[in-house]
Amino acid sequence: LALAYGNSVMLSDSVEHSYFPSDQTFQLPDDGGEIVALRLFYGALIIFRDKDIWAFFGDSVTDESARLVLQESSVGCIAPKSIVDVPGGGLVFAGADNIYALQGVAAIEDQVEANPIGDDINPYYIKAVSENGSAIYHNREYILSFPDAIEPERVFRYKATKQAWYVDTGPKAVDYIS
């Protein structure tokens, strides 16, 4: 298990998952960034902050081969509930200025890239984006909703198979489950 608080991440003991040893903690830079979410991706623990993205490789902080690598220094996630694994598309999430997909094979270079994928709908997205966004991948679509949006266009749908977006007035959703 992994948990985050402030700019610290703790890993649990490999046998007793409710025990978090003090030597299994690592710190991210105290530079004003804040951890918003954790996800597993290609065998790495991805640490989304509001201003950047990090990855921890390894099973234990004390393992000599373990490493913490900055993945993306200019893109962060502003809506933790927007992070969804889209088959063939990567980890899709809401950034401050666009919708991004974290893509790449981390096992080869210990790097993944946050590629903007929402350029087609960006003018609508900029008007709607907020920290309360939530998303789901359902029926081969990534569906992202911003319930606080003033504009009627507050739901964004991405058909991953066609790599095509469309904007919907849709119902306001604070969370999804399938």
N, C-alpha and C positions, 0 to 999 in steps of 0.2 A: 504494500500500500504506500501511497505517497500523499502527503498533505502539504498545503501551502498556507502561510500566514505572513503578512507584511512582505518582505523580500526574502524570506527563508523558505526552504523546502526540506521536509523531513521524510525519510524512508523508514518503513517499519522493518522489524526483524524478519528474516526470511522464514522462520519457523513460527514465531508467535506474532501474528500480524497486529495485535493490539498494543504491542510494545514498540516504542520508538526510541532506540538508543541515542544518546547524545552525540555519538560519533557518526551518526547517519544524517547529519544536517549539513546543508550547504547554503550559502548566502549569495544572492544576486546583488549587483551593484546598488548602492543606496544613492541613486541619482535622480530621484523624483518619480521613477517608474514604479508601477504597482502590479503585482501578479493578479490576473483576473481569472485564469483558468489553467487546468492541467489536462493533457490528453496524451494517449499513447499513439505513436505513429511510427511504423517501420522499426519497431523495437527500441525506440527512443522515447523518453519522457519529454514531451513538448511543453514548454512553460510559456504561456501567453501572458505578456504584460501589456499595459495600455500603450506603451511606446516602442516595444520591441519584442522579439521572440527568441527564446533560448531552447537548447536541447541538452538533456543529460543522457549520456551513453554509459551504460553499465548497470550492474545489479546491486552494487554497494558503493557508498561513498569512499570506503577504505580500499576498494579494489584498485590496484595500481593502473589498470587500463581504463578506469572510469574517467570521464571528462565532461566538462560543461562547456558547450560551444555556443557562441552567439550565432543565431541563424539569420536574423534579419534586424538590422539596426534602425531602419527608417519606417517600419510598419508595425503597428500593434493592433490588438483587438479591443474594441470598445464595448462589445456586447457579448458576454460569455455564453449566453444561451444561443448565440448565432453559430457557434462552432459545430459543424456537422461533417462527418466523413461521407463524401460523395463518391461512390464507386467509379473508378477511372478518372476522377477529378481532383482528388486530394481532400485535405481538410479545408472546407470553405468557411469563411468567417467575415464578419463586418469590421472593417477598419474605419478610421475617422473620415477618409476621403473616397473610399471605394470598397467594393466587395472583392476579397482576395481568396485565392486558393493556394494553400501550402502544398507544394508539389516537389517531387524529386526523390531520388533513392538515397536515403540517409546512410545506408550501409556502405556505400562506395566512397563518398567524400566527407561524410559526417556533415553534410549541408543539404538543406532543402531551400526552396525559393518561395517567396510569397509573391505570386503573380496576380496583377489586377485582372479580374474577369468581368467586372461590371461596367465597363466603359459605355456600353450601349444604353444603359439606363441611368448613367451617372447624374444628370440634371435632376431627375426625380429622387434618386437616392440621397443626394446632398440635402434636399428639403426634408426628407423623412428620417434620416439617421438619428438614433439615440441609443443610450446605454440599455434601454429596455427591450431591444430587439430580441426576437427568438426565432428559431428555425427548426426545420425537420426535413429529412429526405424521405419522400413518400411517393409511390407510384412513378418512380424514375424522375422525380422533380425535387429540387431544393427549393423550399418555400420559406421566405424570410419576411417576417411581419414586424412593423414598428407601430405598436398600439398608441403611442403618444403623438404620432404624426398629425399635423394640422391639415395638410393636404389630403385629399381623398385617396391619392395613390400612395398606399402605405404597405402593400404586399407585393413582394418581388418573387417571381417564379423563374427558375432556371431549369431548362430541359438539358440535362447533361449530355444526352445522346446527340442532340443537335447543336449544342453549345449556343443556345438561344435564350434570351431573356424576354419576359414580358411583365408589364406592370398591371396590377389588379387593385380594385378598390377593396376587395375581399373583407371578411370580418376581422375585427381587431383581435389579435391573439397575443396573450402574455406568455403562453407556453404551449408546446405541442407534445403529444405522446401517441404512439401508434400501437 
